[in-house]
């Protein structure tokens, strides 16, 4: 099961990246409608701003997207190590000019969910990441059976925003100098002092990952333990 906890809203709301895709659930008398939309930002303590989904995507829920109606928001935190927050709130206002926007009342409390299901093992493995239009040399800073953190220098990162959700290949060297290739996609970007940390979701099958990690003498029993 996912581990949850309740917390004050201010700190967590500040960690939702402006421009990120969030999940909004419109509560209706006979059920609810969930869909994705863009998080525009917030004015601290006054309102949160979302892009208004199109009428076609809202369907029957369109009549319930109005002032005073209840919605549930779920969002991935920018520096939350795989955390998602969820909260229930109400629509404060809707604008149509100069853009279709939804203004939400900030919640007093949010629920946090830890999505990272597997332990990550710290490493310092040199590797190369291949993207659609360029390659970067970097270091694998941690790894699990389903993901890894890959650090590259700022000057090698080009337009970091365009990297998100890109498919990629991570190339590293195994025993006897043979090349190992990991497949995945970039799910997060965290700029640091002189590097950018790429969170990569791996798509290789578990048995393939287990064999690769054995190459680096990683104790697989650690990775199968429930994360704390």
N, C-alpha and C positions, 0 to 999 in steps of 0.2 A: 504493500500500500504506500501511497505518497504520504510523506510526513508533512503536517501542516502546523501553522501557529498563527495566532492573531497578533497584530502590531499596530501602532499608531501609523497614520497614513503619510505624513509629510515626507519622511526620509525615503520611503519606498516609491512614492509618486514621482519624486525628483529623479529616480533612476529609470523611468520609462523614456527611452530615446525619442525625441521629436522626429516625426517622419516614419516611425516604425509601424508595422502592421499589428493591430490588436484584435481581440475577439470581443464582440459585443453581443449580448443576449437580450433581446427585447421581450419583456414579460407581458403576456396577454392573458385574458381571463381563462381561455381554454388551452393554455400551453405557452410555448415560447418559441422564438426564432433566433438562431445563432448565425452570425455572419462576420466576415472580416471587414475592417475599415482602417483608415489611417489616423494615427494619433498626431494631432497638430502641436499640442503643448498645453501649458497651464499658466494661469495667473495665480500665484501662490495665495491660497486661502479663499479665492473667489470663485473660480470655475476651471474645469478641464475642457479642452476643445478637441472635437473629433470631426473628421470629414463625414458629411452626410452621405450614406450609401444611396445608390440609385433606386428609383422606385421599382425597377424590374427585379433587383436583388432583394429588396425588402418584401415583395409580394404582399401577402395578406397582413403583414406586420406594419405596413405603411401607416395605417390609421392609428397605430399605437405609438408612433414616434412623434410625440408632441409634448408640450410643456406639462410637467407634473407626472409623466409616466415613468415607470420603474425600468431600469436596465441593470444588467450585470456585466461588468467589464473584467476581462482577463488579459494580462500583458506580461511579456518576458522582461525581466529586469536587465539593464545593461551590464552591471557588474555584480550580478547575483549568483554566479556559479551555478547556473541552471535553475534559478528560482523564477517562479511565476507568482504574480499577485492577482487576487480576485477581490472584487468588492461590489456591493449593491448600492446604487444611488438613483437619483431622479434627474430627469431632463429639466434644466433650468430655463433654457431658451433655444430657439432655432432661428437661424438667419438664412436668407436667400440671396442677399447682396452684401458685399461683392462676391461672395461664394456661399455655397450651401454648407453650413456648419451646424454642429450640435454642441451646445454648452451644457456641461454636467455640473451638478453640485459636488464639491469635493467630499469624499467620505471621511468620517471620523476615524474609521478603523478599516484595515485591509486584512485579508487572509493570505498567508504566504504558503507556497507549495514548492518542495524541493523535487526537481525533475531528474537530477542526476542519480541514476539507479546503480551505477557501478563506481567502485573506487578507481581513482586515477593514480598511477605510479609516477613519481618524479623521475625524469630522465634528462640527459644532455646528449641526444643523438643528432649528429649532423645529418641534414637531409636537403633535398631540393623539392620545391613545390612547382608543379606545372599547371598553369591556368590556360584559358583559351588563347590569350594573346601574348603571354610572357611567362618567364620562369624566375624564381627567386631562390637563393640559397638561404638557409636558416637552420634553426635548431628545434627539435621536438622536445618541449619542456615537460610534458606529462602525457601519459597514454593510458587508455583502458581498452577493453574489448570492442567498444563502440565509438570511441572518439579520442581526440588528442588536441593539445595546444601546440601550435607552430609559431615561433617567433621569428620575425624578419625585421631588418633595419628600415627605418622610415624612408630612406632614399630609394629603397627597392620596392616600396609599396605602391607607387603610382597613385591612381585614384582609388583609395581604400573603399569608398562607398560602393563602387562598382563591383568590388570583389564579393560582396555578400550574396549568398545563395548560388554562387558559381560552383560548378562541378570542378573537381581538381584531382590531381594525382600527386601523391607524396612518394618520392624515390629515396630509398636509403640502401645502405650496403650491409649485407648479411655475411655469414661465414663464407670463407673461400672466395671473398670478393664478388659474390653474385649479387645482382641488383634485385631488391625487393620493392614492389609497387603496392601502395595502399590507395584505394579509391574512396572518394567521399565528396562532401560539399561543405563550403564555408558557411557556418551558421551564425557566427558572431565575430565582431572586430573590436578590440580594446587597445587604443593607443596608449603607450606607456612613455617613459622618459625618452629613450632613443630607439624604441622598437614598437612594432605593432603585433599584438598577440591575436592570432587567428584561431578561433574555435572551429574545429573541423569534425563533422559528423561522418563517421566511417560507414561504408556500405558493404564491406567485405563480410563474408559469412564468418560465424564465430570460430569454426575450426581452423579457418585460414588465419585469423588473427591470433589464435592460440599458438599455432606453429611459428608465426613470425615473432611473437613475444618470447617464446622459448629460445629463439636465436640470441636474444639479449639477456638470457638468464633471469628473466622476470618470473617470480613465484606466482603462478596462476591462481593459487589458493587465495591470495590477497584480493584478486580481482573478482572472485566469486562471492566474497563476503558482502553482506549488506552494508552500504555506506552509513556512517554514523551521522 
